[in-house]
Amino acid sequence: MLHTPFFDPKKTYKENWEEGPFGDFADGIVLEEKEPAFEFLGQKISYPLGIPAGPLLNGKFVDAALDKGWSVPVHKTVRSKTHPCNDWPNVLALKDFPGDLSIERAKEPLVVIPEYSEPLSITNSFGNPSYEPEVWMQDLRNSIAHAKAGQLVMCSFEGTKREGMSTEEYIADWANGMKMIADTGVKIVEANFSCPNEGAATLLCFDVPKVKTVVTAIKEKIGAVPLVIKIAYFGEAELRELVTEVGGIVDGFSAINTIPAPVVNEDGTQALPGAHRVKSGICGHAVKWAGVDMVRRLKALREELGMSYGIIGSGGVTVPEDFKEYRDAGADVVMSATGAMWNGYLAKEIKERYPSGY
Ligand SMILES: Cc1cc2nc3c(=O)[nH]c(=O)nc-3n(C[C@H](O)[C@H](O)[C@H](O)COP(=O)(O)O)c2cc1C
């Protein structure tokens, strides 16, 4: 059953940022956390479950997630300077689309509406807004202090190519930003190489030589702090190339981000305002197959290539059984964005259903 979402799609990003979270995340109930029984990239965690970068807009959202037993919440992607959000609306539901969204089908338009039903699939389009580094750095410090034993606050970052910047300056923006996150005390940092909502022709994660350059620069800057990279859905050969080239440099992969597709209103007109928003990222139930498939292949490649990176699985976890599917596929940590938004108690339900974490 869908609850009142903790991020309200009827409100703007700013209103959510200032007034949220809502629904389950505003009921004031703090759940017990289990004893730390798992390890992820050297950190003890209570349970291999979290919320990926996205719906946790600021420290208030991260704290609410911790209070509801999401052991590994990731703060929404931030940048080295303030960055505007795409115009409202930022979240809409897929209409009449109960099945899997194949990469082929995602080339054709999908109808989106402002009513949400199960199985829950949505589009989200923010463009990775960011508020001032001083604010998100303080929020991260506060949330780390708020976390109980076995809870791990993560944060995602995206480098920004600003007007007149050289390639070196752009790479430095990535490295310096990740260092700012690490300096707050975040124990595992995430680089967002897969945001489809910026109007870029291709995602950074598909440019393997550039990924290698950027992760090398980040690792040089952050030292021993584990680095996870967030990636999109890859084909067989492309994933093998990425893992071969960078699987020994990064400490983990987080897969998947959304699957981009053209989104339209019921009358066929463009659904989201702005020339760069013909396509928008799809998430929730319709993309679960892609996340599970990526986790399976990341695990197989890890074994085959004798590597040791961690695997975070996300995409379409909306009911407890989805958690199990990801664990069986090989995810070290499972995350839910869309499912968590419409059911803040999903973490509790998953822990009750699978007390051992498997
Ligand atoms: C409201 C919302 C905002 C998101 N923003 C980000 C983001 O800032 N950075 C990022 O890496 N992924 C972002 N995502 C993608 C999620 O992290 C996740 O990869 C994707 O939604 C698939 O998981 P899901 O099916 O559980 O939603 C966002 C997702 C949602 C629903």
The ligand as a Tripos MOL2 file, in Angstrom:
@<TRIPOS>MOLECULE
LIG
   31    33     1     0     0
SMALL
NO_CHARGES

@<TRIPOS>ATOM
      1 C1         13.3800   11.7050   -6.3110 C.3       1 LIG1
      2 C2         14.6420   11.0830   -6.8220 C.ar      1 LIG1
      3 C3         15.7950   11.8370   -6.9340 C.ar      1 LIG1
      4 C4         16.9900   11.2540   -7.3970 C.ar      1 LIG1
      5 N1         18.1530   11.9890   -7.4140 N.ar      1 LIG1
      6 C5         19.3470   11.3600   -7.6290 C.ar      1 LIG1
      7 C6         20.5750   12.0200   -7.3710 C.ar      1 LIG1
      8 O1         20.6280   13.1840   -6.9570 O.2       1 LIG1
      9 N2         21.7350   11.3340   -7.6010 N.ar      1 LIG1
     10 C7         21.7520   10.0230   -8.0360 C.ar      1 LIG1
     11 O2         22.8300    9.4450   -8.2110 O.2       1 LIG1
     12 N3         20.5920    9.3700   -8.2660 N.ar      1 LIG1
     13 C8         19.3930   10.0000   -8.0510 C.ar      1 LIG1
     14 N4         18.2250    9.2980   -8.1810 N.ar      1 LIG1
     15 C9         18.2770    7.8930   -8.6530 C.3       1 LIG1
     16 C10        18.2580    6.8890   -7.4990 C.3       1 LIG1
     17 O3         19.3940    6.9940   -6.6950 O.3       1 LIG1
     18 C11        18.1780    5.4420   -7.9920 C.3       1 LIG1
     19 O4         19.3830    5.1000   -8.6140 O.3       1 LIG1
     20 C12        17.0370    5.1950   -8.9550 C.3       1 LIG1
     21 O5         15.9130    5.9750   -8.6170 O.3       1 LIG1
     22 C13        16.6390    3.7210   -8.9610 C.3       1 LIG1
     23 O6         16.1410    3.3230   -7.6970 O.3       1 LIG1
     24 P1         14.5690    3.2350   -7.3560 P.3       1 LIG1
     25 O7         13.9220    2.4190   -8.4330 O.co2     1 LIG1
     26 O8         14.5120    2.6080   -6.0050 O.co2     1 LIG1
     27 O9         14.0500    4.6220   -7.3550 O.co2     1 LIG1
     28 C14        17.0050    9.8810   -7.7660 C.ar      1 LIG1
     29 C15        15.8220    9.1300   -7.6670 C.ar      1 LIG1
     30 C16        14.6480    9.6990   -7.2080 C.ar      1 LIG1
     31 C17        13.4160    8.8600   -7.1070 C.3       1 LIG1
@<TRIPOS>BOND
     1     1     2 1
     2     2     3 ar
     3     2    30 ar
     4     3     4 ar
     5     4     5 ar
     6     4    28 ar
     7     5     6 ar
     8     6     7 ar
     9     6    13 1
    10     7     8 2
    11     7     9 ar
    12     9    10 ar
    13    10    11 2
    14    10    12 ar
    15    12    13 ar
    16    13    14 ar
    17    14    15 1
    18    14    28 ar
    19    15    16 1
    20    16    17 1
    21    16    18 1
    22    18    19 1
    23    18    20 1
    24    20    21 1
    25    20    22 1
    26    22    23 1
    27    23    24 1
    28    24    25 2
    29    24    26 1
    30    24    27 1
    31    28    29 ar
    32    29    30 ar
    33    30    31 1
@<TRIPOS>SUBSTRUCTURE
     1 LIG1         1 GROUP 0 **** ****
